[in-house]
Amino acid sequence: MIEWAGYLIQTSRAGKFRNPAGFYVYLLRNAVLPPREFETGRRRAAHLAEPATRSTICCESWDLENEYAEYRLRSVEGARHRAYSGELLCQKISELKGEICSQTPEADGWLPVGVEELALQKPETLWRHASFRRMRPAQSHQ
């Protein structure tokens, strides 16, 4: 209310309010409220900060999603290396390439790198489960 009264005094013609302090007292005594459409400084600041806050939240969310995706990738790669190290990995990739080519006739026209990349991605769920099996505590049988 005080902010609204100050706004009225500042935006009025010079000399309209002969006793600005008395105007404040009048508004307070009679509990005169500002109109709903009057935007206070607090409301204005919140209104201006809202898009920035929304943008910050989106960026933080994207950062968290990216960090989680990187964590999952590291976990899967770690499980892959534990389950299939060295020669076993090459052998498994060759098996998967053959499986992909047999299931997908158009794979013969693909670049070898593309088939190998697909072969690396295909058993991701297998490797993911292998990594979580290692993380799960052993259950005791009583």
Backbone as CSV, one residue per row, in Angstrom:
resi,resn,N_x,N_y,N_z,CA_x,CA_y,CA_z,C_x,C_y,C_z
1,MET,0.824,-1.183,0.000,0.000,0.000,0.000,0.875,1.258,0.000
2,ILE,1.938,1.227,0.757,2.837,2.373,0.820,3.445,2.620,-0.562
3,GLU,3.824,1.540,-1.239,4.424,1.664,-2.562,3.425,2.274,-3.552
4,TRP,2.184,1.867,-3.453,1.140,2.400,-4.331,0.928,3.895,-4.065
5,ALA,0.894,4.259,-2.783,0.724,5.672,-2.426,1.894,6.495,-2.980
6,GLY,3.103,5.983,-2.853,4.256,6.682,-3.401,4.155,6.813,-4.916
7,TYR,3.669,5.782,-5.557,3.487,5.821,-7.012,2.473,6.911,-7.387
8,LEU,1.364,6.985,-6.641,0.340,8.010,-6.930,0.910,9.422,-6.755
9,ILE,1.680,9.604,-5.714,2.250,10.923,-5.454,3.253,11.299,-6.552
10,GLN,4.094,10.355,-6.949,5.115,10.636,-7.960,4.526,10.883,-9.343
11,THR,3.454,10.200,-9.673,2.906,10.321,-11.029,1.833,11.396,-11.152
12,SER,1.480,12.028,-10.055,0.445,13.072,-10.132,1.069,14.411,-10.547
13,ARG,0.174,15.333,-10.927,0.652,16.674,-11.270,1.297,17.315,-10.051
14,ALA,2.269,18.137,-10.298,2.948,18.837,-9.212,1.942,19.711,-8.464
15,GLY,1.986,19.644,-7.160,1.118,20.469,-6.335,-0.225,19.835,-6.015
16,LYS,-0.546,18.690,-6.588,-1.834,18.043,-6.319,-1.887,17.569,-4.872
17,PHE,-0.791,17.002,-4.367,-0.737,16.543,-2.984,0.034,17.587,-2.184
18,ARG,-0.701,18.360,-1.401,-0.047,19.394,-0.612,0.573,18.800,0.644
19,ASN,0.017,17.694,1.109,0.509,17.060,2.330,0.677,15.545,2.064
20,PRO,1.773,15.134,1.398,1.962,13.718,1.070,1.959,12.824,2.310
21,ALA,2.550,13.284,3.411,2.559,12.470,4.633,1.143,12.240,5.135
22,GLY,0.309,13.253,5.057,-1.087,13.118,5.460,-1.826,12.128,4.572
23,PHE,-1.462,12.077,3.281,-2.086,11.130,2.358,-1.750,9.695,2.791
24,TYR,-0.490,9.464,3.170,-0.095,8.144,3.660,-0.906,7.765,4.908
25,VAL,-1.013,8.697,5.838,-1.756,8.445,7.080,-3.211,8.128,6.755
26,TYR,-3.816,8.888,5.852,-5.212,8.658,5.459,-5.382,7.231,4.914
27,LEU,-4.498,6.805,4.021,-4.611,5.471,3.421,-4.464,4.376,4.479
28,LEU,-3.533,4.584,5.418,-3.326,3.574,6.462,-4.503,3.508,7.424
29,ARG,-5.010,4.652,7.862,-6.142,4.687,8.807,-7.391,4.056,8.216
30,ASN,-7.629,4.310,6.962,-8.852,3.823,6.327,-8.652,2.471,5.620
31,ALA,-7.473,1.900,5.773,-7.149,0.590,5.184,-7.499,0.532,3.698
32,VAL,-7.108,1.569,2.977,-7.351,1.616,1.537,-6.301,0.731,0.854
33,LEU,-6.796,-0.208,0.073,-5.898,-1.135,-0.614,-5.664,-0.684,-2.052
34,PRO,-4.486,-0.974,-2.579,-4.227,-0.619,-3.978,-5.062,-1.508,-4.904
35,PRO,-5.299,-1.057,-6.117,-6.055,-1.893,-7.057,-5.275,-3.176,-7.377
36,ARG,-5.993,-4.226,-7.736,-5.364,-5.522,-8.026,-4.352,-5.430,-9.159
37,GLU,-4.611,-4.583,-10.124,-3.712,-4.508,-11.283,-2.417,-3.728,-11.004
38,PHE,-2.303,-3.102,-9.819,-1.069,-2.402,-9.480,0.036,-3.428,-9.236
39,GLU,1.151,-3.265,-9.956,2.256,-4.204,-9.841,3.283,-3.653,-8.861
40,THR,3.412,-4.328,-7.725,4.385,-3.897,-6.719,5.790,-4.276,-7.176
41,GLY,6.770,-3.725,-6.519,8.162,-4.035,-6.849,8.455,-5.518,-6.670
42,ARG,7.900,-6.101,-5.620,8.116,-7.524,-5.365,7.508,-8.363,-6.488
43,ARG,6.272,-8.015,-6.880,5.607,-8.735,-7.979,6.369,-8.567,-9.284
44,ARG,6.829,-7.366,-9.549,7.573,-7.081,-10.775,8.867,-7.883,-10.805
45,ALA,9.584,-7.918,-9.672,10.836,-8.672,-9.609,10.590,-10.162,-9.819
46,ALA,9.523,-10.687,-9.206,9.187,-12.102,-9.385,8.800,-12.383,-10.826
47,HIS,8.060,-11.454,-11.414,7.628,-11.613,-12.812,8.826,-11.607,-13.757
48,LEU,9.789,-10.718,-13.502,10.982,-10.646,-14.347,11.922,-11.824,-14.122
49,ALA,11.963,-12.341,-12.899,12.863,-13.455,-12.580,12.311,-14.798,-13.036
50,GLU,11.018,-14.884,-13.289,10.385,-16.162,-13.637,10.990,-16.834,-14.866
51,PRO,11.165,-16.147,-15.993,11.775,-16.829,-17.147,13.204,-17.284,-16.873
52,ALA,13.958,-16.484,-16.147,15.331,-16.864,-15.825,15.344,-18.091,-14.929
53,THR,14.423,-18.140,-13.972,14.338,-19.289,-13.078,13.970,-20.535,-13.864
54,ARG,12.981,-20.406,-14.746,12.554,-21.536,-15.570,13.709,-22.025,-16.438
55,SER,14.455,-21.095,-17.011,15.590,-21.442,-17.862,16.673,-22.144,-17.050
56,THR,16.941,-21.656,-15.861,17.941,-22.268,-14.995,17.536,-23.682,-14.615
57,ILE,16.267,-23.867,-14.301,15.774,-25.198,-13.935,15.923,-26.159,-15.109
58,CYS,15.596,-25.692,-16.313,15.748,-26.541,-17.503,17.210,-26.917,-17.713
59,CYS,18.104,-25.952,-17.583,19.531,-26.231,-17.773,20.044,-27.218,-16.727
60,GLU,19.625,-27.039,-15.485,20.039,-27.957,-14.427,19.505,-29.356,-14.698
61,SER,18.275,-29.433,-15.177,17.677,-30.725,-15.501,18.448,-31.409,-16.624
62,TRP,18.800,-30.651,-17.662,19.571,-31.220,-18.772,20.938,-31.681,-18.292
63,ASP,21.567,-30.885,-17.431,22.878,-31.267,-16.901,22.784,-32.583,-16.126
64,LEU,21.746,-32.700,-15.298,21.569,-33.938,-14.532,21.318,-35.130,-15.452
65,GLU,20.496,-34.934,-16.486,20.234,-36.014,-17.432,21.519,-36.426,-18.143
66,ASN,22.327,-35.449,-18.550,23.594,-35.765,-19.216,24.554,-36.495,-18.280
67,GLU,24.635,-36.043,-17.037,25.505,-36.704,-16.070,25.060,-38.147,-15.845
68,TYR,23.737,-38.350,-15.762,23.218,-39.702,-15.559,23.503,-40.587,-16.775
69,ALA,23.347,-40.037,-17.979,23.634,-40.801,-19.197,25.116,-41.190,-19.237
70,GLU,25.996,-40.271,-18.867,27.425,-40.579,-18.836,27.733,-41.645,-17.782
71,TYR,27.079,-41.546,-16.627,27.262,-42.552,-15.574,26.830,-43.928,-16.077
72,ARG,25.666,-43.987,-16.732,25.181,-45.261,-17.265,26.141,-45.824,-18.300
73,LEU,26.643,-44.956,-19.173,27.586,-45.399,-20.194,28.855,-45.970,-19.547
74,ARG,29.362,-45.280,-18.525,30.554,-45.787,-17.828,30.265,-47.126,-17.152
75,SER,29.080,-47.256,-16.556,28.703,-48.509,-15.897,28.609,-49.647,-16.894
76,VAL,27.991,-49.373,-18.030,27.840,-50.399,-19.059,29.202,-50.794,-19.617
77,GLU,30.039,-49.799,-19.884,31.370,-50.109,-20.411,32.195,-50.887,-19.394
78,GLY,32.067,-50.524,-18.135,32.777,-51.263,-17.092,32.309,-52.705,-17.015
79,ALA,30.997,-52.911,-17.089,30.451,-54.268,-17.064,30.896,-55.041,-18.306
80,ARG,30.932,-54.357,-19.435,31.369,-55.000,-20.680,32.805,-55.488,-20.545
81,HIS,33.667,-54.649,-19.993,35.071,-55.028,-19.850,35.255,-56.134,-18.810
82,ARG,34.416,-56.143,-17.776,34.513,-57.223,-16.792,34.022,-58.540,-17.378
83,ALA,32.919,-58.472,-18.134,32.336,-59.700,-18.687,33.112,-60.214,-19.896
84,TYR,33.598,-59.300,-20.732,34.277,-59.684,-21.976,35.555,-58.870,-22.109
85,SER,36.633,-59.367,-21.574,37.877,-58.617,-21.680,38.716,-59.160,-22.827
86,GLY,39.466,-58.273,-23.474,40.423,-58.653,-24.512,39.817,-59.424,-25.667
87,GLU,40.311,-60.648,-25.853,39.916,-61.489,-26.982,38.437,-61.887,-26.904
88,LEU,37.925,-62.063,-25.702,36.504,-62.423,-25.556,35.592,-61.329,-26.123
89,LEU,35.982,-60.063,-25.938,35.187,-58.955,-26.465,35.179,-58.984,-27.989
90,CYS,36.346,-59.186,-28.589,36.418,-59.257,-30.061,35.574,-60.416,-30.577
91,GLN,35.625,-61.538,-29.885,34.857,-62.723,-30.291,33.349,-62.435,-30.167
92,LYS,32.955,-61.797,-29.079,31.535,-61.490,-28.865,31.037,-60.502,-29.921
93,ILE,31.845,-59.505,-30.257,31.455,-58.521,-31.281,31.300,-59.211,-32.634
94,SER,32.203,-60.133,-32.955,32.094,-60.876,-34.217,30.804,-61.692,-34.256
95,GLU,30.465,-62.351,-33.142,29.213,-63.120,-33.064,28.014,-62.205,-33.287
96,LEU,28.032,-61.036,-32.624,26.911,-60.106,-32.738,26.798,-59.529,-34.145
97,LYS,27.944,-59.283,-34.802,27.916,-58.785,-36.189,27.238,-59.815,-37.091
98,GLY,27.631,-61.082,-36.915,27.011,-62.155,-37.697,25.518,-62.250,-37.434
99,GLU,25.123,-62.089,-36.175,23.706,-62.125,-35.798,22.938,-60.967,-36.444
100,ILE,23.533,-59.789,-36.413,22.896,-58.602,-37.003,22.728,-58.794,-38.509
101,CYS,23.795,-59.261,-39.174,23.732,-59.448,-40.632,22.724,-60.529,-41.016
102,SER,22.575,-61.561,-40.176,21.610,-62.616,-40.491,20.172,-62.155,-40.258
103,GLN,19.963,-61.285,-39.271,18.615,-60.800,-38.958,18.201,-59.618,-39.824
104,THR,19.175,-58.868,-40.337,18.899,-57.662,-41.110,19.583,-57.777,-42.465
105,PRO,18.845,-58.165,-43.518,19.459,-58.356,-44.829,20.132,-57.102,-45.385
106,GLU,19.599,-55.925,-45.107,20.189,-54.696,-45.645,21.496,-54.317,-44.954
107,ALA,21.874,-55.023,-43.885,23.112,-54.717,-43.172,24.338,-54.979,-44.038
108,ASP,24.191,-55.799,-45.092,25.330,-56.061,-45.990,25.794,-54.774,-46.675
109,GLY,24.885,-53.818,-46.880,25.225,-52.559,-47.531,25.737,-51.499,-46.573
110,TRP,25.702,-51.777,-45.290,26.161,-50.805,-44.296,27.679,-50.787,-44.231
111,LEU,28.204,-49.686,-43.749,29.647,-49.598,-43.497,29.997,-50.536,-42.339
112,PRO,31.157,-51.169,-42.396,31.549,-52.072,-41.306,31.566,-51.393,-39.939
113,VAL,31.927,-50.112,-39.933,31.952,-49.371,-38.659,30.546,-49.285,-38.066
114,GLY,29.552,-49.084,-38.924,28.168,-48.998,-38.457,27.687,-50.308,-37.859
115,VAL,28.044,-51.419,-38.497,27.653,-52.730,-37.983,28.344,-52.993,-36.651
116,GLU,29.617,-52.614,-36.563,30.356,-52.822,-35.310,29.775,-51.964,-34.181
117,GLU,29.416,-50.719,-34.508,28.821,-49.836,-33.497,27.501,-50.424,-33.001
118,LEU,26.708,-50.929,-33.917,25.436,-51.556,-33.540,25.690,-52.797,-32.700
119,ALA,26.717,-53.550,-33.056,27.062,-54.746,-32.286,27.476,-54.368,-30.865
120,LEU,28.181,-53.263,-30.722,28.570,-52.814,-29.381,27.366,-52.374,-28.557
121,GLN,26.358,-51.813,-29.219,25.171,-51.327,-28.508,24.184,-52.444,-28.207
122,LYS,24.152,-53.451,-29.025,23.141,-54.499,-28.906,23.129,-55.178,-27.543
123,PRO,24.258,-55.649,-27.051,24.199,-56.345,-25.756,24.283,-55.411,-24.560
124,GLU,23.974,-54.120,-24.778,24.069,-53.154,-23.674,23.235,-53.611,-22.485
125,THR,22.040,-54.132,-22.745,21.196,-54.579,-21.633,21.832,-55.761,-20.919
126,LEU,22.480,-56.639,-21.685,23.173,-57.774,-21.076,24.278,-57.269,-20.154
127,TRP,25.078,-56.320,-20.648,26.171,-55.801,-19.843,25.659,-54.988,-18.667
128,ARG,24.551,-54.270,-18.889,23.975,-53.475,-17.796,23.547,-54.417,-16.679
129,HIS,22.873,-55.521,-17.036,22.419,-56.467,-16.021,23.607,-57.120,-15.322
130,ALA,24.669,-57.382,-16.072,25.865,-57.973,-15.465,26.456,-57.033,-14.427
131,SER,26.469,-55.719,-14.729,27.044,-54.773,-13.768,26.182,-54.675,-12.520
132,PHE,24.858,-54.765,-12.663,23.987,-54.656,-11.497,23.983,-55.953,-10.692
133,ARG,24.210,-57.092,-11.356,24.308,-58.341,-10.604,25.506,-58.281,-9.667
134,ARG,26.590,-57.656,-10.136,27.777,-57.534,-9.290,27.523,-56.585,-8.128
135,MET,26.668,-55.579,-8.340,26.408,-54.592,-7.289,25.463,-55.132,-6.225
136,ARG,24.586,-56.065,-6.594,23.576,-56.576,-5.678,24.264,-57.368,-4.576
137,PRO,23.926,-57.120,-3.303,24.555,-57.879,-2.216,24.110,-59.335,-2.253
138,ALA,24.994,-60.219,-1.856,24.655,-61.632,-1.833,23.612,-61.879,-0.746
139,GLN,22.633,-62.683,-1.097,21.568,-62.984,-0.143,21.968,-64.217,0.661
140,SER,21.786,-64.118,1.941,22.147,-65.261,2.783,20.956,-66.199,2.893
141,HIS,21.228,-67.470,2.885,20.177,-68.492,3.000,20.217,-69.039,4.402
142,GLN,19.146,-68.840,5.155,19.118,-69.311,6.546,18.111,-70.402,6.713
